[in-house]
Amino acid sequence: MTRRLARTVFGRAFQAVATAFALSFIVFVVLRLLPADPLGMMLPPSATREEAEALRVALGLDQGIGAQYLVWLGRALQGDLGTSIYFRQPVATLVGNTLPATLELSLVSLVMALFIAIPGGILLYLLNRRRGEFLADFVLVVLLSIPSFLWGIILIIVFGVLMPVLPFMGRTSGVIGADLPTGFLLVDLLWKGRWGDWRDALAHLVLPALALALAFSPLVARVLRASLIETATEQYVSVARLRGLSESRVLLRHMLGNAALPTLTLIGVQFGFLFGGTLLIEVIFSFPGIGNLMVQAIKNHDLMLIQGVALVFCLMVLAVNFAVDALYAVLNPRLRA
């Protein structure tokens, strides 16, 4: 690793850590400013004023927001995100039980989106200034206009109701069991050799992941086409053509790798929207992930759980953006020099 590359990666890491603390403070303060009293959910109707005051002191709610944040941050750094007011369980436990499902859904949808977007972007590039370009652009604009939740409804109607070939409710058809170490069903079931359960879990992932992928892939394909068009004018591409290389070889061996760098940056930025889009998708498909947990927390005015889930959402998006920035720095030949 060159000194310039190391400086870039460590700079991104420092920026990510500083952003994480800033996000945690913003989430904490905004939720404390909401017109809702967490004590109202925690205390029984027969509680006295003295009992309410004692609980307020125990939770640190009698202090200023700054002091409350420092107490909460100290506990959060030790893995203690508080206790859910509604579920009466540690927030970290609830998040840990549901986060693998959402991550699995997001990663599968990202893979699906790349399988759609990369060939789609290449096809759009090949159609540039040729017959069929207008139709391709029209289809792309239509796809860009359809949000993920609408794709979810369309897929349920088509493949779940009219042609019932895929399941669209829950994560599995039955009870899988609690002997799964990571919570990622595709990994755990594959490791244990439970092929029937693995196929069932994969079938339940197809429709929600495809709904997210169909909303995510058109923008990636569009940026990839623009990058390929720009890369086609570079000098090394002209040299490769003068050497007599076929157009397909020039495209796949010389252009695609360099054109993928701006696309990689876009994927990192847009992954936050994809990860956030799982909230509605999980509700539509009754998928037991962290998005569904957030909806339940909001419905029950569970401020501690809302705070924990919102913070995890922010940190996950931040972690993906940092990983993409670091990967971009590693793959960028200018920083490796």
C-alpha positions in Angstrom: 0.0 0.0 0.0 1.5 3.3 -1.0 1.6 6.3 1.4 -0.9 8.2 -0.6 -3.3 5.3 -0.6 -2.9 4.7 3.1 -3.5 8.3 3.8 -6.7 8.3 1.8 -8.0 5.1 3.5 -7.2 6.3 7.0 -8.7 9.7 6.2 -11.9 8.0 5.1 -11.9 5.9 8.3 -11.5 9.0 10.5 -14.3 10.8 8.6 -16.5 7.7 9.1 -15.9 7.6 12.8 -16.5 11.3 13.2 -19.7 11.1 11.2 -20.9 8.1 13.3 -20.6 10.2 16.5 -22.4 13.1 14.8 -25.2 10.9 13.6 -25.6 9.3 17.0 -25.9 12.8 18.6 -28.4 14.0 16.0 -30.6 10.8 16.4 -30.5 11.1 20.2 -31.4 14.8 20.3 -34.2 14.6 17.7 -35.9 11.8 19.5 -35.6 13.6 22.8 -37.4 16.6 21.2 -40.4 14.6 20.2 -43.6 15.3 22.2 -43.7 11.8 23.8 -42.9 10.7 27.3 -41.3 7.3 27.5 -42.4 7.0 31.2 -46.0 6.9 30.1 -45.3 3.5 28.4 -43.1 2.1 31.2 -45.3 2.9 34.2 -48.6 1.3 35.1 -51.7 3.6 35.3 -51.7 3.3 39.1 -48.1 4.6 39.5 -47.6 7.5 41.8 -45.8 10.7 41.1 -42.9 9.6 43.4 -42.5 6.3 41.4 -42.5 8.3 38.2 -39.9 10.7 39.5 -37.7 7.8 40.8 -37.8 6.1 37.4 -37.0 9.4 35.7 -33.9 9.8 37.9 -32.9 6.1 37.3 -33.1 6.6 33.5 -31.2 9.9 33.7 -34.2 11.8 32.2 -33.9 14.5 34.9 -30.6 15.7 33.4 -29.9 17.9 30.4 -29.8 16.5 26.9 -26.0 16.7 26.8 -25.5 14.8 30.0 -28.1 12.2 28.9 -26.3 11.7 25.6 -22.9 11.1 27.3 -24.5 8.5 29.6 -26.2 6.8 26.7 -23.0 7.0 24.6 -20.9 5.4 27.3 -23.4 2.5 27.5 -23.8 2.2 23.7 -20.0 1.9 23.3 -20.3 -1.2 25.6 -23.1 -2.7 23.5 -25.9 -1.5 25.8 -28.5 0.4 23.7 -31.1 0.4 26.5 -34.2 -1.7 27.1 -37.2 -1.7 24.8 -40.2 -0.1 26.5 -42.8 -2.2 24.6 -41.0 -5.6 24.3 -39.2 -5.4 27.7 -36.1 -6.8 26.1 -32.6 -5.3 25.5 -32.6 -3.2 22.3 -29.3 -4.8 21.3 -30.8 -8.2 21.5 -33.8 -7.3 19.4 -31.6 -5.6 16.8 -29.2 -8.5 16.7 -32.1 -11.0 16.1 -33.5 -9.0 13.2 -30.5 -7.3 11.5 -29.1 -10.5 9.8 -32.5 -10.9 7.9 -32.3 -7.3 6.6 -28.6 -7.6 5.7 -29.3 -10.9 3.9 -32.2 -9.3 2.0 -30.1 -6.3 1.1 -27.1 -8.3 -0.1 -29.2 -10.7 -2.2 -31.0 -7.7 -3.8 -27.7 -6.0 -4.5 -26.4 -9.1 -6.3 -29.6 -9.3 -8.3 -29.3 -5.6 -9.1 -25.8 -6.0 -10.4 -26.8 -9.0 -12.6 -29.5 -6.7 -14.1 -27.6 -3.4 -14.2 -24.2 -4.5 -15.7 -25.6 -6.2 -18.8 -28.2 -3.5 -19.0 -25.6 -0.7 -18.9 -23.5 -2.5 -21.6 -26.6 -2.9 -23.8 -27.5 0.8 -23.4 -23.9 1.7 -24.4 -24.0 -0.6 -27.5 -27.3 1.1 -28.5 -25.9 4.5 -28.2 -26.7 6.5 -31.4 -28.2 3.4 -33.0 -31.7 2.2 -33.8 -33.5 1.2 -30.6 -31.8 3.8 -28.4 -35.0 5.8 -28.0 -36.9 2.7 -26.9 -34.2 1.7 -24.5 -34.1 5.2 -22.9 -37.9 5.2 -22.6 -37.9 1.8 -20.8 -35.1 3.0 -18.5 -37.1 6.1 -17.6 -40.2 4.1 -16.9 -38.2 1.7 -14.6 -36.6 4.7 -12.8 -40.1 6.0 -12.1 -41.3 2.9 -10.2 -40.3 2.8 -6.5 -39.4 -0.5 -4.7 -42.7 -0.8 -2.7 -44.7 -0.6 -6.0 -42.5 -3.2 -7.5 -43.2 -5.3 -4.4 -47.0 -5.0 -4.9 -46.7 -5.8 -8.6 -44.6 -8.9 -8.0 -47.0 -10.2 -5.3 -50.0 -9.8 -7.7 -48.2 -11.4 -10.6 -46.1 -14.2 -9.0 -47.9 -14.6 -5.8 -51.6 -14.3 -6.7 -52.2 -14.6 -10.5 -49.4 -17.1 -11.0 -48.7 -18.5 -7.5 -45.2 -19.8 -8.1 -43.3 -18.0 -5.3 -44.1 -17.4 -1.6 -44.4 -13.8 -0.6 -45.1 -13.9 3.2 -42.4 -14.2 5.9 -38.9 -15.6 5.7 -39.7 -19.3 5.6 -42.7 -21.6 5.3 -42.3 -23.2 8.7 -40.2 -23.1 11.9 -36.5 -23.3 11.1 -35.2 -23.7 14.6 -32.9 -21.8 16.9 -29.7 -23.7 16.2 -28.5 -21.2 13.5 -25.4 -19.4 14.6 -25.3 -16.4 12.4 -28.9 -15.6 11.6 -28.2 -15.6 7.9 -30.5 -18.4 6.7 -28.8 -19.0 3.4 -25.4 -19.4 5.0 -26.6 -21.4 8.1 -28.8 -23.8 6.2 -26.2 -24.4 3.6 -23.6 -25.0 6.2 -25.8 -27.6 7.9 -26.8 -29.2 4.6 -30.5 -28.6 5.1 -31.2 -28.3 1.3 -35.0 -28.3 1.5 -35.1 -25.5 4.1 -32.4 -23.7 2.1 -34.4 -23.7 -1.1 -37.5 -22.6 0.8 -35.6 -19.7 2.4 -34.2 -18.7 -1.0 -37.7 -18.8 -2.6 -39.0 -16.5 0.1 -36.1 -14.0 -0.7 -36.7 -13.9 -4.4 -39.7 -11.5 -4.6 -38.7 -8.9 -1.9 -35.1 -8.9 -3.2 -36.2 -8.5 -6.8 -38.5 -5.6 -5.8 -35.5 -3.8 -4.3 -33.2 -4.8 -7.2 -35.6 -3.6 -9.9 -35.8 -0.1 -8.3 -32.0 0.0 -7.7 -30.6 -1.3 -11.0 -31.8 1.3 -13.6 -29.8 4.1 -12.1 -26.7 1.9 -11.9 -27.2 0.9 -15.6 -27.6 4.5 -16.6 -24.4 5.6 -14.9 -22.5 2.6 -16.2 -23.5 3.6 -19.8 -22.4 7.2 -19.3 -19.1 6.0 -17.9 -18.6 3.6 -20.9 -19.4 6.4 -23.3 -16.8 8.7 -21.6 -14.2 5.9 -21.4 -14.6 5.1 -25.1 -12.9 8.4 -25.9 -9.8 7.6 -23.9 -6.4 7.2 -25.6 -5.7 3.7 -24.4 -9.0 2.5 -25.9 -8.0 4.0 -29.3 -4.6 2.2 -29.0 -6.3 -1.1 -28.2 -8.5 -0.7 -31.3 -5.5 0.1 -33.4 -3.8 -3.1 -32.2 -6.7 -5.0 -34.0 -8.5 -6.1 -30.8 -12.1 -7.0 -31.3 -14.7 -4.5 -30.0 -16.0 -7.0 -27.5 -12.5 -7.6 -26.1 -11.8 -3.8 -25.9 -15.1 -3.3 -24.1 -14.8 -6.2 -21.6 -11.0 -6.1 -21.0 -10.1 -2.5 -21.2 -13.2 -0.3 -20.8 -15.5 -2.0 -18.3 -13.0 -2.0 -15.5 -12.3 1.7 -15.6 -15.9 2.6 -16.3 -16.9 0.6 -13.2 -15.1 3.0 -10.8 -17.7 5.8 -11.0 -20.4 3.1 -10.9 -18.9 1.7 -7.7 -19.2 5.1 -6.0 -22.8 5.3 -7.0 -23.5 1.9 -5.6 -22.1 2.9 -2.3 -24.2 6.1 -2.2 -27.4 4.4 -3.4 -27.0 1.3 -1.1 -28.2 3.6 1.7 -31.5 4.1 -0.2 -31.6 0.3 -0.9 -31.0 -0.5 2.7 -33.6 2.1 3.8 -36.1 0.8 1.2 -36.1 -2.6 3.0 -38.4 -1.0 5.6 -41.5 -0.8 3.4 -40.6 -4.0 1.6 -40.4 -5.9 4.9 -43.8 -4.6 5.8 -45.3 -5.5 2.5 -43.8 -9.1 2.5 -44.1 -9.6 6.3 -40.4 -10.1 6.4 -39.1 -10.3 10.0 -36.2 -7.8 9.6 -35.0 -4.6 11.3 -37.4 -2.5 9.1 -40.4 -4.4 10.5 -39.0 -3.9 13.9 -38.8 -0.1 13.3 -42.4 0.0 12.2 -43.4 -1.8 15.4 -41.3 0.6 17.5 -42.9 3.6 15.9 -46.4 2.2 16.3 -45.8 1.5 20.0 -44.0 4.8 20.7 -41.0 2.8 21.8 -38.4 5.6 21.9 -35.5 3.5 23.1 -36.1 1.0 20.3 -36.6 3.7 17.7 -33.3 5.3 18.7 -31.4 2.0 18.6 -32.8 0.9 15.2 -32.3 4.4 13.7 -28.7 4.4 14.9 -28.1 0.9 13.4 -29.6 2.1 10.1 -27.2 5.1 10.0 -24.2 3.1 11.0 -24.8 0.3 8.4 -25.2 2.9 5.6 -22.0 4.7 6.9 -20.1 1.4 7.0 -21.1 0.5 3.4 -20.1 3.9 2.2 -16.7 3.7 3.9 -16.1 0.2 2.5 -16.9 1.4 -1.0 -14.7 4.5 -0.6 -11.9 2.3 0.6 -12.4 -0.1 -2.3 -12.5 2.7 -4.8 -9.2 4.0 -3.4 -7.6 0.6 -3.7 -8.8 0.0 -7.2 -8.0 3.6 -8.4 -4.6 3.3 -10.3 -3.8 6.9 -9.6 -3.7 6.2 -5.9 -1.7 3.0 -6.3 1.1 4.8 -8.2 
